[in-house]
Amino acid sequence: MDRPQLMRSIMNWLRAGYPNGVPTNDYVPLMALLRRQLTDDEVHEISDALIADAAEQGDPEPISRVDVGVLITKVTEELPSEADIARVRAILEDAGWTFEAGQRGGTSDAS
């Protein structure tokens, strides 16, 4: 679905649910529902960039959650969601890379 079509769908959904306009106290919950999520292509681009960077540096350390979060923030201009971090993590682990929950040099995530 392209962006204009997605926006039309969202606007139609909002108009159907709130024919008289959105009440002020519903703004925050609605924004939480409409929060941007990485596309599959963006998840792969971020994963590829992290892998390329680690390989280029000959970095034996795991790719960190912080590294993932920084790249997600650059793409979305928002703080990364747990769901997006998990999607990037899954790609990295499927590709055989170790993922670390904390900062580089910290304790590895045992999950």
N, C-alpha and C positions, 0 to 999 in steps of 0.2 A: 504494500500500500504506500503510495507516495505521500509526501508531507501535506500538500493541500487537501488531498482526499481524507487523510487522517484528521486534519484540523476540522474539516466539515463534519466528519463523524462525531468528533468530540462536541462540537457546537450543537449538533442535532440532539445528541444525548443530553446535554445540559438543558437545552430548551424544553425537551420532553419532560425531564425531571423537575425543572424549575420554570414553569410557564410564566410566573410573575417575577422572575429574577431570583438570584441566589441570596438567601438571607446572610447577613454578615457573619453569624456564628458558624456557618457552613463553609467558609472560605478555606480554613486550615485543613479540614478533612478532605475537601475536594482537591486541594493542591497536592496532598499526599497521594491521592489516587492517580493524579495526572503527572506525577513525577516522571521525568525522562528516564528511559532505560536504554542501555547500549544496544545497538543493532548487532546481529550476528557477525556482520562484516567488521564492525568496530571491535568486537571481542577478539576476533582473529587478528586484526591489525595490531591491537595492543599486545596480545600474546606473542606475535611474530617479532614486534619491536623489542620486547623484553628478552626473548630468546636470542635475537641477533646481538643485542647489547652484551648479554652475559657471555655469549660465545666469542665475541670480538675481544672482550677483556680477558678471556681465559679464566673466567670467574668460577672457582669451585664452590662458592657459597650459594645457598638456595636463593631463589628469587623471592624477595620479601613482599609482604602485604603492603608495605609503605610504597615500594616501587610501583606496584599495581595501582594503588590509590592515586599516586601522582599522575600517572598516565591517563587514568580515567578522568581525573579532574581537568586535565588539559583538553580532553575531547569534549566533555560535557559542560565544562565551566560550572560544575556543581560538585559537592562532596560525593564521593563514591557510595553507592548503596551496597549493602551486604550481598544482595543477589548478584550484582555485577561483578563484585570481587570473586564470588564463588564461581561464576561462569568462566572468568579468566583463569582462575586456579585450576578448574577442571581441564581446560585445554592444556595448560602447562604440565599438569601431572600426566595427562594422556600422552604428551610428547616426551615423557621421561624426565622432566625437570622437577627438582625438589622445590616445594613451596614452603616458605617460612612465614608464620603469622606475625612475628614482630619485626623490629628493625634489623638490618644486617648486623650480624655479630651477636644477636639476642638468642633467646631460647627457641628451638624449633617447635612448631605446632605438632603435637602428637596425634591429632585427629586424622 
